[in-house]
Every structure is written in structure tokens, then in C-alpha cells.
């Protein structure tokens, strides 16, 4: 852990990504303890107020008088919770299937790979819109849908790793002494594929944040009056020429969060790369 942070501090991009992402996470966690206006209840007497850095509404208000800063922070709570949950669910599902496919081989491997090929033949956004439209818009359904669009990436990469690992001497020795397939997958295969899983999960987080914002923008994600960055963009698009702050700040939040995740993900990929580690 000490080496991890020491190496991170030497990377400007990785450090910037880590600080940015940590800032968003901390703000989302401490939101209930910050003295902020209610993000749901508005005041029509204060509608469409421009940003006032010294007043009660430093980032302005929306068309129904709700504080933009408050909705931005509480919207970050929802966005990050859904994104992290979808990434975790997709990683667990994809890693498990990837290990099973790679270690089992044969007909099981072929069936699972054909299922992945079929899913990848559909445009991801179209598949997401179709499933959400059938299941109905809700936070739980959004998490499931986003996880279902990401598990294939884990499975294909983890399967390739397992195909190499299962021919290694320590795996062959475990088989020779009569260890069960489940025990080998749990004790030997899983710990050796966690590194690529972490890297994929970090990069997937950025994609899922953008997809979630797109779903909310289209009205199929988080439902009003709960705040969400994509929903804030949708509410402010008709005021973009007269009240630019309504779309600027949630757009910046999405931009900075995905940028932070991508910077951190690129650094993690280099950090866990054996060639880069040897150069260090």
C-alpha cells in the first residue's frame, strides 16, 4: 500500500485523477451534514437566479427555484452510488463467467462465448434503452441494466487470462493431487485475475457514468424529483440560451468525474503492467 501511494504521487495524471474522484466521493458522502438548501423543494420566487458566489445560491437556481449546488452534490450521491453498484455487479458476474468459461473449456466455453457474441452484436445504448423500457425506470433497474452491458468486457479478458493460467505448473500440481475444480478456481485462479479486474472496473466506471447520465437525460434513469446530473441537463436544455448555469455545472460534473476515472484507470493499467513495474 505504501508503494502504491508513493508511485501514485509521482504520476501527475494519476494523482490528479485520484484527487478529483476522491473529492466527488467525499462530497457525496458528507452531503447530509453540509448546510445546503433542500435539493427537491424549490422556491418560485427564486427561480432562474444566476450564480452568486457570495450569496445563498453560489451556482444559481433552476426553473423551479431549487439550488443548483445542492442538487449537484446530492445528484453526485445518486450517480456515484448507481455507477459503483453497477460496476461491482458487472465485475462479479463477468469475472465469475470468465473464470468458468476459461477453466472449463469445451461446450461450456463455446456456449458462453456465443452468448457474449450475440450481446455484443447489439448497440449497447439500444440494448439499454430496450431493457429499461421493458422493466421500467428505477434506480434498481438502471443498476441491473448497466451491469448487464458491462459483464462481457470482464468475461472476454478474464477468460484469456485463465486459458494461460490453467496451464501453469501450480495449477497442474493442484489437479494432480486431486483438488476440485471449484477449489482451484477459488484459491488459485481468482487471486491471479484480480489485477485486470480492477483495471477494467476503473475504466468501466467512466463509461457507466456517461450511460447513466444519458438514460436520465432521456427520462429512463433516476426519476424526478430526485436529483441526477443527466436529469439536470435535460431540465436545463430549454434554458441554455438564457440560463446557461443550469446545464453548465452538471455537464462539468460529468466531464470532470469521467476524466478523473480515466486518468486513474490509465495510471492503474501502467502500475500493474509488469513491464512498467520493471522499469520502475
N, C-alpha and C positions, 0 to 999 in steps of 0.2 A: 504493500500500500504506500509506503514511504517513497519507493522508487517510482510508483505511478504518478504521484503528485509532483515529484521532483522533475520528472520528464515532462509532465504537462506544463509546468511553469516555464520550461524552455521553449515551448511552442506558442507563438503569439496567436495563431489562429485557433488552436485547441483551447488555450486559456480564455480567449475571448468568447468562444462558444460555450465553454463551461460556465463562465461568469454570467453571460446573458441568460442561459437556460436556468441556472440556479436562481437568478433574480426573479424570473417569471414564476418559478415553482414556489419560492418563499413568499412572494406577494399573494399568490393564490391561497397558500396555507394560512397566512395571517390575516386574510381579508375580514373575517368576522370580528377581529379585535382592533381593526382600524376604524376610526371615527369617520365613516363615509355615509353619504346620503343613501336612502333606500334605492337599490338598483331597479326595483319593479314599479314602485309608486311614483308617479310624476306630479308635476305642478304646472298646469296650463298657463299660469301667469309668468312662468319662467321658460317657456318653450323657445327653442332655437336661439338660446343665448350663445354668443361667440366665446371662445376661450378667454379666460381672465385669470392670469397666473397669480393674482393677489386676492381673488375673491373666493366665493364658496364653490364655484364651478371652474376649476383651472383648465379643463378641457372642453368646456361648454356643455350645452344640454341638447337633447334630441327633440323631435317634433312634439312629444307629449310632456316635455319638461323634466325628463329623467337625466341624472348626472352621467355624463359620458365616462368620466374616470371611474366611478363606482361600477358601472356596467362593464367597463373594460376589465377591471380586476376580477369581478365575480364571473364574467364570461370566461376569463382565463381559467378559473376554477373548473368550470364545466368542460372546456376544451381540453385541458391537460388531463383531467380525470378520464374522459372518454378515450383520449388518444393513448394514454398509458395502459388502460384496461384492454383496449383492442390490440395493442402491441403484445401485451403479456399473453392474451388468449391465443393470438395468431402464432406466437413463438412456441407456446406449449404444444398446440395442435400440429404445427408444421414440423417441429423437431421430433415429436413422437412418431409421426408418419414417416419422416425421412429416415430415422433410425430403423424402423420396422422394414421399410422397403429395401434399404441398403443391406441390412443384415440377413433378411430372409431370402431375397433374390427370387428367382423363379416366377411362378404365376402371380404371386402376391405383388412382387415388384412391378411386373408388367401391367397389372390392373391399376395399381395406384398411379403409375406414370401416365397411363391413358386418361385417367380422371383429371390429372393435372393438365394434360394437353387440351382436353375439352374445355376446362375452365379458362385456360389462357387464351383460347380462341375467341372468347367474348371480350369486347372492350370493357375494362374494369368499371368505368363510370356507368355504362349502360346496365351492367350486371347489378351494380349497387343500387341504381335507381329502381330497377325491376324488383329486387328483393324488398327494399324499403317500402315501395308502393304496395306490395302484397301484404307484408307484415304490419304496416302502419308506422307512422313516425313516432318514435320514442327513443329515449336515451339508451335503453337496453337493446332495442333492435338495431340502433346505429352501431353499438359496440360489436354486436354479433356480425353484422354485415361487413364492417371494416375488417374484422378479424378473418372472415371468410375470403376476403380479397387479398389477404397478405400471407396466408399459410403456405401457398405454393412456392414462394420465394425461399422460405426456410427449407422446405422439403427437398427441393432440387439440389441445393448446395450441401445440405447435411447428408443426403443420400450419397453424393460424390465423395464426401469425407469418409463415410462409413465403408464404402467399397474399398478404399485404400486401407483403412484401419483394420478391417477384419482379416486381412492377410498378414498382419504384423505378428511377430513371434509371441508376444504376451497374450494375444487373443487365441492363437493356435494352441498355446500351452494350457490355457483355461479350458478349451474344448477337450484337450487330451486327458485332463484329469476328471472329466465328466461334469463340468459346470453347466448349468442350464442356460438356454439362450437368453431368458429374461434376466438372469443374474449377470451374464456377460454384458448385455446391453446397458443395464443399470450401473454396474460397477466400473466397467472399462470404456464402453463406447460413449456414454453420456458425458462424463467429465472431459473427454478429449474433443468434444464438439461444441462445448460451451463458448469458446472464444469466438468462432464465426457467428454463433447465435447472437452474442452481444453486439457485434458489429452490424449485423443485418437489422437487429431490433432498433439500433440507434438511427440508421438511415431510413427505416420504415416509419419511424415516428414522424419525420417531416412530411412524408407523403400522406400519412393518415390525417395529420392536422389540416392539410390543404383539402383533402377529400371531405373531411367533416365540415369545414367551412363552406365548401361547395354545396353539400347537402342542405345545410342550414340556410344558405342563400336561396335555394330553390324551395324552401319550406318543408323539406323532408327530414330535417335533423331535429335539433332542440326546438321545442315549440314555445311560442310566446306565452306568458310574459318573461319566462326565464331568459337571462341574458346569454348571448353567444356571439362570438366575433363575426361569423358568417351571417347570422341573422341581423346584426347591427349594420353590416354592409348592405343587406337587402332593404332595410328600413330607410337608409340614408341615400340610396341611389337616386331617388327622385328630387333630392335637395342638393345634389352635388354641385350645382352652379351657384346656389345661394347660401348653403350651409356646409361648406367643404369639410369642416371638422368632424361631421358625423361619420363620414367614410374614411377620412384620413387616418384617424387613430386606430380603429380596429384593423385597417389594412396594414398599418405599420406593425401592429402587434403580431399579425400572421407572418409578415415578412421577417421580422427580427427573430421570432421563435423558430421558424423553419431554417433560417440562416444559422442560428446558434446550433441547432441539432445537426445540420450538415457539416459545419466546421468541426464539431465534436466527433461526429461519426468518421470523418476523414482522418482525424488525428488518431482515433482508436484503431482504425484499419492499419495505419502505419505503425502504431505502437505494438500491435500484436503480430505484425509481419516479422517472421524470423530473420529475413534478410536485413530489414531496417534495424532490428534488435542487435544483430551482429555488428552493424556499422556504429551503433551507439557504444 
